[in-house]
């Protein structure tokens, strides 16, 4: 690997984290609409349901800027929502740390967030909130943008154009998405079709913040937080080693994209 920052040991840890997955518990019942409200973009917000034809933009720098400018508002919106959730959890943590009891409404909201971010727990206490805060956190805008560019071919892929899927996310229910033309015989996955750009980005961020495959990503971010440092894309990218079968080569490619497109990226 060109960067030399990830060795086989780190990759092994990442692979183990995918296998080791906590037990499940039953949560308070929530309707499908309530779960969707948590996962997708906030209600009463305008939704973007089509994308420009970026391939028609012949000048490459102009095309790159147009792609980043197009996605940035939805990324900022989702990070703002996550920040709101995080602030709520931090206020809950203060209440619990002071020895006070949460009311039923607050407990229910925490339970909804735990379900959204796929956190299982035995006891409802301050440690539960601490573990949830490791998941309920923002993703640097520059990292989201370069990964979207990488996975969607700068918005030119069939999955981006027809399914508003900028991150190559899969689904496994028949008819849930688009069937890849190169899908291996015997496999049944499809590439998810999203109703809006906002929903695509929300699902991607939730994936990084909840999927066992990205425990390393969350650990790096948590450690940076503990050190009082900003969650930097160039450091967090190492936590995406399981995002692609290419692993180290994929990380190198994202790092190159971060460097080469620095002038187009806003560090948020």
C-alpha positions in Angstrom: 0.0 0.0 0.0 1.4 3.4 -0.9 0.5 5.1 2.3 1.9 2.4 4.5 -0.6 3.2 7.3 -2.6 0.1 7.2 -1.1 -3.3 7.6 -2.5 -6.8 7.5 -3.1 -6.7 11.2 -5.5 -3.7 10.9 -7.3 -5.4 8.0 -7.6 -8.6 10.1 -9.2 -6.6 12.9 -11.6 -5.1 10.5 -12.6 -8.5 9.2 -13.1 -9.9 12.7 -15.3 -6.9 13.6 -17.6 -7.9 10.7 -17.9 -11.4 12.1 -18.4 -10.4 15.8 -21.8 -9.0 16.1 -23.7 -8.4 19.3 -26.9 -10.1 20.3 -30.3 -8.7 19.5 -32.9 -7.5 21.9 -36.6 -6.6 21.5 -37.3 -2.9 21.2 -40.5 -1.0 22.0 -42.8 -1.3 18.9 -42.5 1.5 16.3 -44.4 1.9 13.1 -42.7 1.6 9.7 -43.3 5.3 9.1 -41.6 6.2 12.4 -38.5 4.2 11.5 -38.4 5.7 8.0 -38.6 9.2 9.6 -35.5 8.4 11.5 -33.6 6.8 8.6 -34.5 9.1 5.7 -34.5 12.9 5.3 -36.6 15.0 7.6 -40.3 15.6 6.7 -41.4 18.9 5.0 -38.0 19.2 3.2 -37.8 19.4 -0.5 -36.5 16.2 -2.0 -34.2 15.9 -5.0 -35.5 13.2 -7.3 -33.3 13.6 -10.4 -29.7 14.4 -11.2 -28.1 16.5 -13.9 -26.4 14.9 -16.8 -22.8 15.5 -15.6 -21.3 13.7 -18.6 -22.5 16.6 -20.8 -20.1 18.9 -18.9 -17.0 18.5 -21.0 -14.6 20.6 -18.9 -13.4 18.2 -16.1 -12.9 20.8 -13.3 -16.3 22.3 -14.0 -17.8 18.8 -13.9 -16.2 18.0 -10.6 -17.3 21.3 -9.1 -20.9 20.7 -10.4 -21.0 17.2 -8.9 -19.8 18.3 -5.5 -22.0 21.4 -5.4 -25.0 19.2 -6.3 -24.5 16.8 -3.4 -23.2 19.2 -0.8 -26.6 20.6 0.4 -28.0 17.1 1.1 -24.8 16.1 3.0 -25.0 19.2 5.1 -28.7 18.5 5.8 -28.0 15.0 7.0 -25.0 16.0 9.1 -27.2 18.6 10.7 -29.8 16.0 11.5 -27.2 13.7 13.1 -25.8 16.6 15.1 -29.3 17.2 16.4 -29.6 13.6 17.4 -26.2 13.7 19.0 -27.0 16.8 21.0 -30.1 15.1 22.3 -28.1 12.1 23.4 -25.6 14.3 25.2 -28.3 16.0 27.1 -29.7 12.6 28.1 -26.2 11.5 29.2 -26.0 14.6 31.5 -29.4 13.7 33.1 -28.3 10.1 33.7 -24.9 11.2 35.1 -26.6 13.4 37.6 -28.6 10.4 38.9 -32.0 11.5 37.5 -34.5 9.3 35.8 -35.6 9.8 32.3 -39.3 10.2 31.5 -41.1 7.7 29.2 -41.0 9.9 26.2 -37.2 10.5 26.4 -36.6 6.7 26.9 -38.7 6.0 23.9 -36.8 8.4 21.7 -33.5 6.9 22.8 -34.9 3.4 22.0 -35.8 4.6 18.5 -32.3 5.9 18.0 -30.8 2.7 19.2 -33.0 0.8 16.7 -32.0 3.2 13.9 -28.3 2.8 14.6 -28.6 -1.0 15.3 -27.3 -0.9 18.9 -28.2 -3.8 21.1 -27.9 -3.3 24.9 -28.7 -5.2 28.1 -29.3 -2.2 30.4 -30.5 1.3 29.8 -27.8 3.5 31.5 -25.1 6.0 30.8 -22.9 3.4 29.2 -25.6 2.7 26.7 -25.7 6.4 25.7 -21.9 6.4 25.5 -22.0 3.5 23.0 -24.8 5.1 21.1 -22.8 8.3 20.8 -20.0 6.4 19.1 -22.5 5.7 16.3 -24.5 8.9 16.2 -21.9 11.2 14.8 -21.3 13.1 11.6 -19.3 12.0 8.5 -16.9 14.6 7.0 -18.4 16.1 3.9 -15.2 15.7 1.9 -15.2 12.0 2.6 -18.8 11.6 1.5 -18.1 13.5 -1.7 -15.1 11.6 -2.8 -16.6 8.3 -2.0 -19.8 9.3 -4.0 -17.6 10.3 -6.9 -15.6 7.1 -6.7 -18.6 4.8 -6.5 -20.8 6.5 -9.0 -18.2 7.6 -11.6 -18.9 11.2 -10.8 -22.6 10.7 -11.1 -22.5 8.9 -14.5 -23.2 5.3 -13.4 -26.4 3.6 -14.2 -27.2 3.2 -10.5 -26.7 6.9 -9.9 -28.8 8.0 -12.9 -31.6 5.5 -12.5 -31.6 4.7 -8.8 -30.1 7.8 -7.2 -27.6 5.4 -5.6 -24.2 7.1 -5.3 -22.5 4.6 -3.0 -23.1 1.2 -4.5 -25.4 0.1 -1.7 -27.0 -3.3 -2.1 -30.4 -4.8 -1.1 -31.5 -8.4 -1.0 -35.3 -8.4 -1.5 -36.4 -9.2 -5.1 -37.4 -6.1 -6.9 -35.8 -3.7 -4.3 -33.4 -2.2 -6.8 -31.5 -2.6 -10.1 -29.9 -5.9 -11.1 -26.2 -5.5 -11.9 -25.4 -6.6 -15.4 -22.2 -8.2 -14.1 -23.8 -10.1 -11.2 -22.4 -13.5 -10.7 -24.7 -16.5 -11.3 -26.3 -17.7 -8.1 -26.2 -14.3 -6.4 -29.4 -12.5 -5.7 -28.4 -9.0 -4.6 -29.7 -5.8 -6.3 -28.4 -2.3 -6.2 -30.8 -0.2 -4.1 -33.1 2.4 -5.8 -33.7 5.4 -3.6 -36.6 7.8 -3.8 -34.4 10.9 -3.5 -30.8 12.0 -3.3 -31.4 12.9 0.4 -32.5 9.3 1.1 -29.5 7.9 -0.6 -27.1 10.0 1.5 -29.0 9.3 4.7 -28.9 5.6 4.1 -25.1 5.7 3.3 -24.3 7.6 6.6 -26.5 5.3 8.6 -24.6 2.4 7.1 -21.3 3.7 8.2 -22.7 4.5 11.6 -24.3 1.2 12.3 -22.9 -1.7 10.2 -20.5 -4.0 11.9 -18.2 -3.8 8.9 -17.4 -0.2 9.8 -16.6 -0.6 13.5 -13.1 0.5 12.7 -14.4 3.7 11.1 -16.3 4.5 14.2 -13.4 3.7 16.5 -11.1 6.0 14.7 -13.7 8.8 14.9 -14.3 8.2 18.6 -10.5 8.3 19.3 -10.2 11.6 17.5 -13.1 13.0 19.5 -11.4 11.9 22.7 -8.2 13.7 21.7 -10.2 16.8 21.0 -9.4 16.6 17.3 -11.7 17.1 14.3 -12.8 14.0 12.5 -10.5 14.3 9.4 -11.4 12.5 6.2 -7.8 11.5 5.5 -7.7 9.6 8.8 -11.3 8.2 8.8 -10.8 6.8 5.3 -8.8 3.9 6.8 -12.0 2.7 8.6 -13.5 2.0 5.1 -11.2 -0.9 4.4 -14.2 -3.3 4.3 -16.2 -1.1 2.0 -14.6 -2.7 -1.1 -13.1 -6.1 -1.8 -10.1 -4.2 -3.0 -9.4 -3.1 0.6 -6.0 -1.4 0.7 -6.1 -0.4 -3.0 -9.5 1.1 -2.4 -8.2 3.2 0.5 -5.3 4.4 -1.6 -7.6 5.4 -4.4 -9.8 7.5 -2.0 -6.7 9.1 -0.5 -5.6 10.1 -4.0 -9.0 11.5 -4.7 -8.9 13.5 -1.5 -5.5 15.0 -2.4 -6.2 15.6 -6.1 -9.6 17.3 -5.5 -8.7 19.3 -2.4 -9.4 22.6 -4.1 -13.0 21.6 -4.7 -13.7 20.2 -1.3 -15.0 22.1 1.8 -13.7 20.5 4.9 -16.8 19.9 7.0 
